[in-house]
Amino acid sequence: MTTNYVFNNILTYRDARKRGWRFLGGLVAFYAVCSVGLVGNVGIAAYAFHHHYQWWLAAFAGIVIGTMWNFAASSILVWNRRRL
């Protein structure tokens, strides 16, 4: 998560780059956002697998949901982007 945050801060959200103490606050917020994404990923995958979907399809569904959540929520909550 830390490496992902650093790369996002440098490349993806370059115009909203966080520095100093804001960098650390953003990192903590990013950890929180991605933790929710992790729970969503595992939850969706487990639910789909439990309902007899192929393991790879259940995993893919979890990955898609987790990725979408992480991008949208971190854009809004970490880098203060209201428009995606």
PyMOL Python script that loads the backbone (N, CA, C, O; Angstrom):
from pymol import cmd

cmd.read_pdbstr("""\
ATOM      1  N   MET A   1       0.820  -1.185   0.000  1.00  0.00           N
ATOM      2  CA  MET A   1       0.000   0.000   0.000  1.00  0.00           C
ATOM      3  C   MET A   1       0.871   1.258   0.000  1.00  0.00           C
ATOM      4  O   MET A   1       0.554   2.249  -0.658  1.00  0.00           O
ATOM      5  N   THR A   2       1.952   1.199   0.735  1.00  0.00           N
ATOM      6  CA  THR A   2       2.805   2.382   0.831  1.00  0.00           C
ATOM      7  C   THR A   2       3.397   2.752  -0.528  1.00  0.00           C
ATOM      8  O   THR A   2       3.380   3.918  -0.921  1.00  0.00           O
ATOM      9  N   THR A   3       3.917   1.762  -1.239  1.00  0.00           N
ATOM     10  CA  THR A   3       4.482   2.015  -2.558  1.00  0.00           C
ATOM     11  C   THR A   3       3.421   2.543  -3.512  1.00  0.00           C
ATOM     12  O   THR A   3       3.673   3.477  -4.273  1.00  0.00           O
ATOM     13  N   ASN A   4       2.245   1.952  -3.471  1.00  0.00           N
ATOM     14  CA  ASN A   4       1.143   2.409  -4.315  1.00  0.00           C
ATOM     15  C   ASN A   4       0.804   3.869  -4.008  1.00  0.00           C
ATOM     16  O   ASN A   4       0.605   4.666  -4.925  1.00  0.00           O
ATOM     17  N   TYR A   5       0.740   4.218  -2.732  1.00  0.00           N
ATOM     18  CA  TYR A   5       0.458   5.600  -2.332  1.00  0.00           C
ATOM     19  C   TYR A   5       1.535   6.547  -2.848  1.00  0.00           C
ATOM     20  O   TYR A   5       1.224   7.609  -3.388  1.00  0.00           O
ATOM     21  N   VAL A   6       2.779   6.171  -2.686  1.00  0.00           N
ATOM     22  CA  VAL A   6       3.881   7.039  -3.129  1.00  0.00           C
ATOM     23  C   VAL A   6       3.802   7.256  -4.641  1.00  0.00           C
ATOM     24  O   VAL A   6       3.921   8.389  -5.107  1.00  0.00           O
ATOM     25  N   PHE A   7       3.604   6.185  -5.410  1.00  0.00           N
ATOM     26  CA  PHE A   7       3.500   6.335  -6.862  1.00  0.00           C
ATOM     27  C   PHE A   7       2.281   7.163  -7.262  1.00  0.00           C
ATOM     28  O   PHE A   7       2.367   8.002  -8.159  1.00  0.00           O
ATOM     29  N   ASN A   8       1.152   6.932  -6.605  1.00  0.00           N
ATOM     30  CA  ASN A   8      -0.025   7.752  -6.888  1.00  0.00           C
ATOM     31  C   ASN A   8       0.244   9.217  -6.572  1.00  0.00           C
ATOM     32  O   ASN A   8      -0.146  10.099  -7.337  1.00  0.00           O
ATOM     33  N   ASN A   9       0.893   9.476  -5.471  1.00  0.00           N
ATOM     34  CA  ASN A   9       1.183  10.851  -5.053  1.00  0.00           C
ATOM     35  C   ASN A   9       2.127  11.540  -6.044  1.00  0.00           C
ATOM     36  O   ASN A   9       1.990  12.735  -6.307  1.00  0.00           O
ATOM     37  N   ILE A  10       3.077  10.790  -6.590  1.00  0.00           N
ATOM     38  CA  ILE A  10       4.056  11.361  -7.517  1.00  0.00           C
ATOM     39  C   ILE A  10       3.503  11.454  -8.939  1.00  0.00           C
ATOM     40  O   ILE A  10       3.700  12.466  -9.612  1.00  0.00           O
ATOM     41  N   LEU A  11       2.818  10.415  -9.400  1.00  0.00           N
ATOM     42  CA  LEU A  11       2.425  10.345 -10.808  1.00  0.00           C
ATOM     43  C   LEU A  11       0.948  10.657 -11.061  1.00  0.00           C
ATOM     44  O   LEU A  11       0.624  11.582 -11.806  1.00  0.00           O
ATOM     45  N   THR A  12       0.070   9.895 -10.447  1.00  0.00           N
ATOM     46  CA  THR A  12      -1.354   9.993 -10.768  1.00  0.00           C
ATOM     47  C   THR A  12      -1.953  11.312 -10.324  1.00  0.00           C
ATOM     48  O   THR A  12      -2.695  11.942 -11.078  1.00  0.00           O
ATOM     49  N   TYR A  13      -1.640  11.737  -9.112  1.00  0.00           N
ATOM     50  CA  TYR A  13      -2.211  12.968  -8.555  1.00  0.00           C
ATOM     51  C   TYR A  13      -1.122  14.026  -8.380  1.00  0.00           C
ATOM     52  O   TYR A  13      -1.063  14.707  -7.357  1.00  0.00           O
ATOM     53  N   ARG A  14      -0.274  14.151  -9.379  1.00  0.00           N
ATOM     54  CA  ARG A  14       0.861  15.072  -9.325  1.00  0.00           C
ATOM     55  C   ARG A  14       0.428  16.501  -9.003  1.00  0.00           C
ATOM     56  O   ARG A  14       1.105  17.200  -8.248  1.00  0.00           O
ATOM     57  N   ASP A  15      -0.688  16.934  -9.568  1.00  0.00           N
ATOM     58  CA  ASP A  15      -1.142  18.312  -9.336  1.00  0.00           C
ATOM     59  C   ASP A  15      -1.724  18.511  -7.940  1.00  0.00           C
ATOM     60  O   ASP A  15      -1.897  19.647  -7.500  1.00  0.00           O
ATOM     61  N   ALA A  16      -2.028  17.419  -7.240  1.00  0.00           N
ATOM     62  CA  ALA A  16      -2.559  17.503  -5.875  1.00  0.00           C
ATOM     63  C   ALA A  16      -1.600  16.834  -4.891  1.00  0.00           C
ATOM     64  O   ALA A  16      -2.012  16.365  -3.829  1.00  0.00           O
ATOM     65  N   ARG A  17      -0.331  16.796  -5.252  1.00  0.00           N
ATOM     66  CA  ARG A  17       0.695  16.099  -4.469  1.00  0.00           C
ATOM     67  C   ARG A  17       0.702  16.565  -3.020  1.00  0.00           C
ATOM     68  O   ARG A  17       0.595  17.757  -2.730  1.00  0.00           O
ATOM     69  N   LYS A  18       0.829  15.611  -2.131  1.00  0.00           N
ATOM     70  CA  LYS A  18       0.885  15.904  -0.698  1.00  0.00           C
ATOM     71  C   LYS A  18       2.339  15.896  -0.250  1.00  0.00           C
ATOM     72  O   LYS A  18       3.125  15.034  -0.642  1.00  0.00           O
ATOM     73  N   ARG A  19       2.674  16.869   0.576  1.00  0.00           N
ATOM     74  CA  ARG A  19       4.042  17.001   1.087  1.00  0.00           C
ATOM     75  C   ARG A  19       4.008  17.221   2.588  1.00  0.00           C
ATOM     76  O   ARG A  19       2.998  17.659   3.140  1.00  0.00           O
ATOM     77  N   GLY A  20       5.116  16.915   3.242  1.00  0.00           N
ATOM     78  CA  GLY A  20       5.234  17.162   4.674  1.00  0.00           C
ATOM     79  C   GLY A  20       4.244  16.339   5.484  1.00  0.00           C
ATOM     80  O   GLY A  20       4.040  15.152   5.232  1.00  0.00           O
ATOM     81  N   TRP A  21       3.633  17.004   6.468  1.00  0.00           N
ATOM     82  CA  TRP A  21       2.668  16.323   7.338  1.00  0.00           C
ATOM     83  C   TRP A  21       1.437  15.878   6.575  1.00  0.00           C
ATOM     84  O   TRP A  21       0.826  14.871   6.932  1.00  0.00           O
ATOM     85  N   ARG A  22       1.052  16.609   5.523  1.00  0.00           N
ATOM     86  CA  ARG A  22      -0.107  16.207   4.704  1.00  0.00           C
ATOM     87  C   ARG A  22       0.166  14.879   4.004  1.00  0.00           C
ATOM     88  O   ARG A  22      -0.755  14.098   3.762  1.00  0.00           O
ATOM     89  N   PHE A  23       1.442  14.623   3.676  1.00  0.00           N
ATOM     90  CA  PHE A  23       1.816  13.345   3.078  1.00  0.00           C
ATOM     91  C   PHE A  23       1.497  12.207   4.038  1.00  0.00           C
ATOM     92  O   PHE A  23       0.913  11.200   3.637  1.00  0.00           O
ATOM     93  N   LEU A  24       1.874  12.362   5.295  1.00  0.00           N
ATOM     94  CA  LEU A  24       1.622  11.316   6.297  1.00  0.00           C
ATOM     95  C   LEU A  24       0.129  11.158   6.573  1.00  0.00           C
ATOM     96  O   LEU A  24      -0.356  10.034   6.707  1.00  0.00           O
ATOM     97  N   GLY A  25      -0.606  12.268   6.661  1.00  0.00           N
ATOM     98  CA  GLY A  25      -2.056  12.178   6.848  1.00  0.00           C
ATOM     99  C   GLY A  25      -2.729  11.491   5.678  1.00  0.00           C
ATOM    100  O   GLY A  25      -3.647  10.692   5.865  1.00  0.00           O
ATOM    101  N   GLY A  26      -2.274  11.801   4.460  1.00  0.00           N
ATOM    102  CA  GLY A  26      -2.800  11.141   3.269  1.00  0.00           C
ATOM    103  C   GLY A  26      -2.495   9.659   3.256  1.00  0.00           C
ATOM    104  O   GLY A  26      -3.319   8.852   2.825  1.00  0.00           O
ATOM    105  N   LEU A  27      -1.306   9.298   3.730  1.00  0.00           N
ATOM    106  CA  LEU A  27      -0.921   7.884   3.796  1.00  0.00           C
ATOM    107  C   LEU A  27      -1.839   7.112   4.736  1.00  0.00           C
ATOM    108  O   LEU A  27      -2.276   6.008   4.409  1.00  0.00           O
ATOM    109  N   VAL A  28      -2.133   7.679   5.889  1.00  0.00           N
ATOM    110  CA  VAL A  28      -3.042   7.024   6.847  1.00  0.00           C
ATOM    111  C   VAL A  28      -4.442   6.899   6.232  1.00  0.00           C
ATOM    112  O   VAL A  28      -5.084   5.857   6.357  1.00  0.00           O
ATOM    113  N   ALA A  29      -4.911   7.954   5.573  1.00  0.00           N
ATOM    114  CA  ALA A  29      -6.221   7.903   4.915  1.00  0.00           C
ATOM    115  C   ALA A  29      -6.218   6.848   3.806  1.00  0.00           C
ATOM    116  O   ALA A  29      -7.202   6.129   3.629  1.00  0.00           O
ATOM    117  N   PHE A  30      -5.119   6.757   3.063  1.00  0.00           N
ATOM    118  CA  PHE A  30      -5.010   5.759   1.992  1.00  0.00           C
ATOM    119  C   PHE A  30      -5.054   4.341   2.564  1.00  0.00           C
ATOM    120  O   PHE A  30      -5.700   3.461   1.994  1.00  0.00           O
ATOM    121  N   TYR A  31      -4.369   4.117   3.692  1.00  0.00           N
ATOM    122  CA  TYR A  31      -4.433   2.811   4.362  1.00  0.00           C
ATOM    123  C   TYR A  31      -5.880   2.468   4.726  1.00  0.00           C
ATOM    124  O   TYR A  31      -6.322   1.339   4.514  1.00  0.00           O
ATOM    125  N   ALA A  32      -6.607   3.428   5.265  1.00  0.00           N
ATOM    126  CA  ALA A  32      -7.998   3.184   5.675  1.00  0.00           C
ATOM    127  C   ALA A  32      -8.868   2.861   4.460  1.00  0.00           C
ATOM    128  O   ALA A  32      -9.650   1.911   4.492  1.00  0.00           O
ATOM    129  N   VAL A  33      -8.735   3.646   3.393  1.00  0.00           N
ATOM    130  CA  VAL A  33      -9.531   3.431   2.180  1.00  0.00           C
ATOM    131  C   VAL A  33      -9.240   2.059   1.593  1.00  0.00           C
ATOM    132  O   VAL A  33     -10.161   1.316   1.252  1.00  0.00           O
ATOM    133  N   CYS A  34      -7.957   1.721   1.473  1.00  0.00           N
ATOM    134  CA  CYS A  34      -7.583   0.435   0.870  1.00  0.00           C
ATOM    135  C   CYS A  34      -7.943  -0.752   1.759  1.00  0.00           C
ATOM    136  O   CYS A  34      -8.157  -1.855   1.256  1.00  0.00           O
ATOM    137  N   SER A  35      -8.012  -0.545   3.050  1.00  0.00           N
ATOM    138  CA  SER A  35      -8.448  -1.618   3.947  1.00  0.00           C
ATOM    139  C   SER A  35      -9.912  -1.957   3.708  1.00  0.00           C
ATOM    140  O   SER A  35     -10.295  -3.126   3.737  1.00  0.00           O
ATOM    141  N   VAL A  36     -10.719  -0.947   3.474  1.00  0.00           N
ATOM    142  CA  VAL A  36     -12.128  -1.186   3.125  1.00  0.00           C
ATOM    143  C   VAL A  36     -12.201  -1.903   1.784  1.00  0.00           C
ATOM    144  O   VAL A  36     -13.001  -2.822   1.612  1.00  0.00           O
ATOM    145  N   GLY A  37     -11.360  -1.483   0.826  1.00  0.00           N
ATOM    146  CA  GLY A  37     -11.309  -2.163  -0.472  1.00  0.00           C
ATOM    147  C   GLY A  37     -10.909  -3.615  -0.349  1.00  0.00           C
ATOM    148  O   GLY A  37     -11.430  -4.469  -1.068  1.00  0.00           O
ATOM    149  N   LEU A  38      -9.985  -3.906   0.559  1.00  0.00           N
ATOM    150  CA  LEU A  38      -9.558  -5.287   0.802  1.00  0.00           C
ATOM    151  C   LEU A  38     -10.715  -6.126   1.336  1.00  0.00           C
ATOM    152  O   LEU A  38     -10.937  -7.249   0.884  1.00  0.00           O
ATOM    153  N   VAL A  39     -11.441  -5.577   2.289  1.00  0.00           N
ATOM    154  CA  VAL A  39     -12.589  -6.298   2.856  1.00  0.00           C
ATOM    155  C   VAL A  39     -13.638  -6.538   1.765  1.00  0.00           C
ATOM    156  O   VAL A  39     -14.214  -7.623   1.676  1.00  0.00           O
ATOM    157  N   GLY A  40     -13.877  -5.520   0.942  1.00  0.00           N
ATOM    158  CA  GLY A  40     -14.829  -5.680  -0.167  1.00  0.00           C
ATOM    159  C   GLY A  40     -14.370  -6.720  -1.166  1.00  0.00           C
ATOM    160  O   GLY A  40     -15.170  -7.527  -1.638  1.00  0.00           O
ATOM    161  N   ASN A  41     -13.097  -6.708  -1.489  1.00  0.00           N
ATOM    162  CA  ASN A  41     -12.530  -7.673  -2.430  1.00  0.00           C
ATOM    163  C   ASN A  41     -12.736  -9.095  -1.929  1.00  0.00           C
ATOM    164  O   ASN A  41     -13.286  -9.938  -2.638  1.00  0.00           O
ATOM    165  N   VAL A  42     -12.294  -9.357  -0.710  1.00  0.00           N
ATOM    166  CA  VAL A  42     -12.400 -10.706  -0.144  1.00  0.00           C
ATOM    167  C   VAL A  42     -13.864 -11.090   0.053  1.00  0.00           C
ATOM    168  O   VAL A  42     -14.244 -12.235  -0.192  1.00  0.00           O
ATOM    169  N   GLY A  43     -14.683 -10.141   0.495  1.00  0.00           N
ATOM    170  CA  GLY A  43     -16.100 -10.428   0.712  1.00  0.00           C
ATOM    171  C   GLY A  43     -16.828 -10.813  -0.562  1.00  0.00           C
ATOM    172  O   GLY A  43     -17.574 -11.792  -0.579  1.00  0.00           O
ATOM    173  N   ILE A  44     -16.623 -10.058  -1.625  1.00  0.00           N
ATOM    174  CA  ILE A  44     -17.270 -10.365  -2.907  1.00  0.00           C
ATOM    175  C   ILE A  44     -16.768 -11.694  -3.450  1.00  0.00           C
ATOM    176  O   ILE A  44     -17.555 -12.514  -3.922  1.00  0.00           O
ATOM    177  N   ALA A  45     -15.454 -11.907  -3.382  1.00  0.00           N
ATOM    178  CA  ALA A  45     -14.889 -13.160  -3.883  1.00  0.00           C
ATOM    179  C   ALA A  45     -15.425 -14.357  -3.099  1.00  0.00           C
ATOM    180  O   ALA A  45     -15.787 -15.373  -3.693  1.00  0.00           O
ATOM    181  N   ALA A  46     -15.479 -14.245  -1.786  1.00  0.00           N
ATOM    182  CA  ALA A  46     -15.985 -15.346  -0.957  1.00  0.00           C
ATOM    183  C   ALA A  46     -17.469 -15.598  -1.238  1.00  0.00           C
ATOM    184  O   ALA A  46     -17.900 -16.747  -1.329  1.00  0.00           O
ATOM    185  N   TYR A  47     -18.240 -14.527  -1.374  1.00  0.00           N
ATOM    186  CA  TYR A  47     -19.670 -14.664  -1.660  1.00  0.00           C
ATOM    187  C   TYR A  47     -19.884 -15.368  -3.010  1.00  0.00           C
ATOM    188  O   TYR A  47     -20.694 -16.289  -3.117  1.00  0.00           O
ATOM    189  N   ALA A  48     -19.156 -14.926  -4.022  1.00  0.00           N
ATOM    190  CA  ALA A  48     -19.306 -15.529  -5.347  1.00  0.00           C
ATOM    191  C   ALA A  48     -18.857 -16.989  -5.334  1.00  0.00           C
ATOM    192  O   ALA A  48     -19.525 -17.841  -5.919  1.00  0.00           O
ATOM    193  N   PHE A  49     -17.744 -17.288  -4.681  1.00  0.00           N
ATOM    194  CA  PHE A  49     -17.258 -18.666  -4.619  1.00  0.00           C
ATOM    195  C   PHE A  49     -18.230 -19.550  -3.857  1.00  0.00           C
ATOM    196  O   PHE A  49     -18.468 -20.696  -4.238  1.00  0.00           O
ATOM    197  N   HIS A  50     -18.785 -19.018  -2.789  1.00  0.00           N
ATOM    198  CA  HIS A  50     -19.769 -19.754  -1.993  1.00  0.00           C
ATOM    199  C   HIS A  50     -21.011 -20.089  -2.830  1.00  0.00           C
ATOM    200  O   HIS A  50     -21.657 -21.113  -2.609  1.00  0.00           O
ATOM    201  N   HIS A  51     -21.334 -19.227  -3.778  1.00  0.00           N
ATOM    202  CA  HIS A  51     -22.495 -19.462  -4.650  1.00  0.00           C
ATOM    203  C   HIS A  51     -22.094 -20.179  -5.938  1.00  0.00           C
ATOM    204  O   HIS A  51     -22.737 -20.024  -6.976  1.00  0.00           O
ATOM    205  N   HIS A  52     -21.032 -20.961  -5.852  1.00  0.00           N
ATOM    206  CA  HIS A  52     -20.604 -21.914  -6.867  1.00  0.00           C
ATOM    207  C   HIS A  52     -20.117 -21.300  -8.174  1.00  0.00           C
ATOM    208  O   HIS A  52     -20.240 -21.913  -9.234  1.00  0.00           O
ATOM    209  N   TYR A  53     -19.566 -20.097  -8.100  1.00  0.00           N
ATOM    210  CA  TYR A  53     -18.872 -19.559  -9.264  1.00  0.00           C
ATOM    211  C   TYR A  53     -17.473 -20.164  -9.301  1.00  0.00           C
ATOM    212  O   TYR A  53     -16.935 -20.564  -8.269  1.00  0.00           O
ATOM    213  N   GLN A  54     -16.897 -20.227 -10.482  1.00  0.00           N
ATOM    214  CA  GLN A  54     -15.525 -20.706 -10.607  1.00  0.00           C
ATOM    215  C   GLN A  54     -14.616 -19.829  -9.755  1.00  0.00           C
ATOM    216  O   GLN A  54     -14.889 -18.640  -9.590  1.00  0.00           O
ATOM    217  N   TRP A  55     -13.547 -20.392  -9.213  1.00  0.00           N
ATOM    218  CA  TRP A  55     -12.658 -19.638  -8.333  1.00  0.00           C
ATOM    219  C   TRP A  55     -12.083 -18.410  -9.021  1.00  0.00           C
ATOM    220  O   TRP A  55     -11.977 -17.347  -8.409  1.00  0.00           O
ATOM    221  N   TRP A  56     -11.707 -18.548 -10.304  1.00  0.00           N
ATOM    222  CA  TRP A  56     -11.094 -17.431 -11.011  1.00  0.00           C
ATOM    223  C   TRP A  56     -12.103 -16.314 -11.284  1.00  0.00           C
ATOM    224  O   TRP A  56     -11.735 -15.139 -11.299  1.00  0.00           O
ATOM    225  N   LEU A  57     -13.370 -16.670 -11.501  1.00  0.00           N
ATOM    226  CA  LEU A  57     -14.404 -15.658 -11.714  1.00  0.00           C
ATOM    227  C   LEU A  57     -14.723 -14.935 -10.402  1.00  0.00           C
ATOM    228  O   LEU A  57     -14.918 -13.720 -10.385  1.00  0.00           O
ATOM    229  N   ALA A  58     -14.772 -15.690  -9.318  1.00  0.00           N
ATOM    230  CA  ALA A  58     -14.985 -15.079  -7.998  1.00  0.00           C
ATOM    231  C   ALA A  58     -13.831 -14.137  -7.650  1.00  0.00           C
ATOM    232  O   ALA A  58     -14.050 -13.035  -7.147  1.00  0.00           O
ATOM    233  N   ALA A  59     -12.604 -14.578  -7.922  1.00  0.00           N
ATOM    234  CA  ALA A  59     -11.433 -13.727  -7.655  1.00  0.00           C
ATOM    235  C   ALA A  59     -11.464 -12.483  -8.522  1.00  0.00           C
ATOM    236  O   ALA A  59     -11.172 -11.388  -8.042  1.00  0.00           O
ATOM    237  N   PHE A  60     -11.812 -12.633  -9.789  1.00  0.00           N
ATOM    238  CA  PHE A  60     -11.882 -11.487 -10.698  1.00  0.00           C
ATOM    239  C   PHE A  60     -12.924 -10.480 -10.233  1.00  0.00           C
ATOM    240  O   PHE A  60     -12.681  -9.273 -10.261  1.00  0.00           O
ATOM    241  N   ALA A  61     -14.082 -10.970  -9.805  1.00  0.00           N
ATOM    242  CA  ALA A  61     -15.133 -10.073  -9.300  1.00  0.00           C
ATOM    243  C   ALA A  61     -14.631  -9.293  -8.087  1.00  0.00           C
ATOM    244  O   ALA A  61     -14.871  -8.091  -7.979  1.00  0.00           O
ATOM    245  N   GLY A  62     -13.944  -9.963  -7.186  1.00  0.00           N
ATOM    246  CA  GLY A  62     -13.376  -9.286  -6.015  1.00  0.00           C
ATOM    247  C   GLY A  62     -12.341  -8.249  -6.396  1.00  0.00           C
ATOM    248  O   GLY A  62     -12.315  -7.154  -5.834  1.00  0.00           O
ATOM    249  N   ILE A  63     -11.493  -8.588  -7.346  1.00  0.00           N
ATOM    250  CA  ILE A  63     -10.464  -7.652  -7.801  1.00  0.00           C
ATOM    251  C   ILE A  63     -11.096  -6.409  -8.416  1.00  0.00           C
ATOM    252  O   ILE A  63     -10.670  -5.289  -8.136  1.00  0.00           O
ATOM    253  N   VAL A  64     -12.110  -6.606  -9.253  1.00  0.00           N
ATOM    254  CA  VAL A  64     -12.769  -5.471  -9.900  1.00  0.00           C
ATOM    255  C   VAL A  64     -13.417  -4.553  -8.868  1.00  0.00           C
ATOM    256  O   VAL A  64     -13.252  -3.334  -8.928  1.00  0.00           O
ATOM    257  N   ILE A  65     -14.145  -5.129  -7.934  1.00  0.00           N
ATOM    258  CA  ILE A  65     -14.813  -4.322  -6.905  1.00  0.00           C
ATOM    259  C   ILE A  65     -13.786  -3.592  -6.040  1.00  0.00           C
ATOM    260  O   ILE A  65     -13.934  -2.400  -5.773  1.00  0.00           O
ATOM    261  N   GLY A  66     -12.757  -4.298  -5.607  1.00  0.00           N
ATOM    262  CA  GLY A  66     -11.720  -3.676  -4.777  1.00  0.00           C
ATOM    263  C   GLY A  66     -10.999  -2.552  -5.503  1.00  0.00           C
ATOM    264  O   GLY A  66     -10.741  -1.499  -4.920  1.00  0.00           O
ATOM    265  N   THR A  67     -10.674  -2.768  -6.766  1.00  0.00           N
ATOM    266  CA  THR A  67      -9.978  -1.753  -7.548  1.00  0.00           C
ATOM    267  C   THR A  67     -10.844  -0.523  -7.759  1.00  0.00           C
ATOM    268  O   THR A  67     -10.378   0.606  -7.605  1.00  0.00           O
ATOM    269  N   MET A  68     -12.097  -0.741  -8.108  1.00  0.00           N
ATOM    270  CA  MET A  68     -13.002   0.396  -8.321  1.00  0.00           C
ATOM    271  C   MET A  68     -13.165   1.198  -7.030  1.00  0.00           C
ATOM    272  O   MET A  68     -13.120   2.427  -7.057  1.00  0.00           O
ATOM    273  N   TRP A  69     -13.352   0.523  -5.917  1.00  0.00           N
ATOM    274  CA  TRP A  69     -13.496   1.214  -4.636  1.00  0.00           C
ATOM    275  C   TRP A  69     -12.231   2.004  -4.309  1.00  0.00           C
ATOM    276  O   TRP A  69     -12.302   3.183  -3.964  1.00  0.00           O
ATOM    277  N   ASN A  70     -11.070   1.347  -4.420  1.00  0.00           N
ATOM    278  CA  ASN A  70      -9.817   2.016  -4.065  1.00  0.00           C
ATOM    279  C   ASN A  70      -9.592   3.270  -4.897  1.00  0.00           C
ATOM    280  O   ASN A  70      -9.187   4.303  -4.365  1.00  0.00           O
ATOM    281  N   PHE A  71      -9.850   3.188  -6.191  1.00  0.00           N
ATOM    282  CA  PHE A  71      -9.643   4.355  -7.050  1.00  0.00           C
ATOM    283  C   PHE A  71     -10.613   5.476  -6.703  1.00  0.00           C
ATOM    284  O   PHE A  71     -10.201   6.613  -6.475  1.00  0.00           O
ATOM    285  N   ALA A  72     -11.900   5.153  -6.665  1.00  0.00           N
ATOM    286  CA  ALA A  72     -12.914   6.187  -6.422  1.00  0.00           C
ATOM    287  C   ALA A  72     -12.781   6.793  -5.026  1.00  0.00           C
ATOM    288  O   ALA A  72     -12.793   8.015  -4.875  1.00  0.00           O
ATOM    289  N   ALA A  73     -12.657   5.958  -4.026  1.00  0.00           N
ATOM    290  CA  ALA A  73     -12.610   6.460  -2.653  1.00  0.00           C
ATOM    291  C   ALA A  73     -11.320   7.219  -2.368  1.00  0.00           C
ATOM    292  O   ALA A  73     -11.349   8.245  -1.689  1.00  0.00           O
ATOM    293  N   SER A  74     -10.189   6.734  -2.876  1.00  0.00           N
ATOM    294  CA  SER A  74      -8.953   7.472  -2.626  1.00  0.00           C
ATOM    295  C   SER A  74      -8.927   8.781  -3.400  1.00  0.00           C
ATOM    296  O   SER A  74      -8.368   9.765  -2.915  1.00  0.00           O
ATOM    297  N   SER A  75      -9.512   8.818  -4.581  1.00  0.00           N
ATOM    298  CA  SER A  75      -9.602  10.077  -5.327  1.00  0.00           C
ATOM    299  C   SER A  75     -10.356  11.124  -4.524  1.00  0.00           C
ATOM    300  O   SER A  75      -9.953  12.286  -4.472  1.00  0.00           O
ATOM    301  N   ILE A  76     -11.436  10.717  -3.909  1.00  0.00           N
ATOM    302  CA  ILE A  76     -12.287  11.653  -3.172  1.00  0.00           C
ATOM    303  C   ILE A  76     -11.745  11.914  -1.767  1.00  0.00           C
ATOM    304  O   ILE A  76     -11.611  13.069  -1.364  1.00  0.00           O
ATOM    305  N   LEU A  77     -11.437  10.867  -1.027  1.00  0.00           N
ATOM    306  CA  LEU A  77     -11.102  11.013   0.386  1.00  0.00           C
ATOM    307  C   LEU A  77      -9.636  11.344   0.662  1.00  0.00           C
ATOM    308  O   LEU A  77      -9.329  11.964   1.680  1.00  0.00           O
ATOM    309  N   VAL A  78      -8.739  10.944  -0.216  1.00  0.00           N
ATOM    310  CA  VAL A  78      -7.316  11.195   0.025  1.00  0.00           C
ATOM    311  C   VAL A  78      -6.846  12.428  -0.742  1.00  0.00           C
ATOM    312  O   VAL A  78      -6.184  13.295  -0.172  1.00  0.00           O
ATOM    313  N   TRP A  79      -7.179  12.515  -2.028  1.00  0.00           N
ATOM    314  CA  TRP A  79      -6.697  13.620  -2.847  1.00  0.00           C
ATOM    315  C   TRP A  79      -7.774  14.666  -3.149  1.00  0.00           C
ATOM    316  O   TRP A  79      -7.565  15.548  -3.982  1.00  0.00           O
ATOM    317  N   ASN A  80      -8.912  14.571  -2.483  1.00  0.00           N
ATOM    318  CA  ASN A  80      -9.982  15.581  -2.568  1.00  0.00           C
ATOM    319  C   ASN A  80     -10.470  15.849  -3.988  1.00  0.00           C
ATOM    320  O   ASN A  80     -10.715  16.998  -4.355  1.00  0.00           O
ATOM    321  N   ARG A  81     -10.610  14.799  -4.782  1.00  0.00           N
ATOM    322  CA  ARG A  81     -11.148  14.924  -6.137  1.00  0.00           C
ATOM    323  C   ARG A  81     -12.616  14.591  -6.087  1.00  0.00           C
ATOM    324  O   ARG A  81     -12.975  13.476  -5.708  1.00  0.00           O
ATOM    325  N   ARG A  82     -13.470  15.505  -6.451  1.00  0.00           N
ATOM    326  CA  ARG A  82     -14.911  15.259  -6.460  1.00  0.00           C
ATOM    327  C   ARG A  82     -15.391  14.726  -7.795  1.00  0.00           C
ATOM    328  O   ARG A  82     -16.414  14.044  -7.860  1.00  0.00           O
ATOM    329  N   ARG A  83     -14.666  15.028  -8.858  1.00  0.00           N
ATOM    330  CA  ARG A  83     -15.038  14.561 -10.188  1.00  0.00           C
ATOM    331  C   ARG A  83     -14.022  13.524 -10.632  1.00  0.00           C
ATOM    332  O   ARG A  83     -12.816  13.770 -10.596  1.00  0.00           O
ATOM    333  N   LEU A  84     -14.512  12.362 -11.053  1.00  0.00           N
ATOM    334  CA  LEU A  84     -13.598  11.293 -11.473  1.00  0.00           C
ATOM    335  C   LEU A  84     -13.409  11.314 -12.960  1.00  0.00           C
ATOM    336  O   LEU A  84     -12.673  10.488 -13.500  1.00  0.00           O
TER     337      LEU A  84
END
""", "prot")
cmd.dss("prot")
cmd.show_as("cartoon", "prot")
cmd.util.cbc("prot")
cmd.orient("prot")
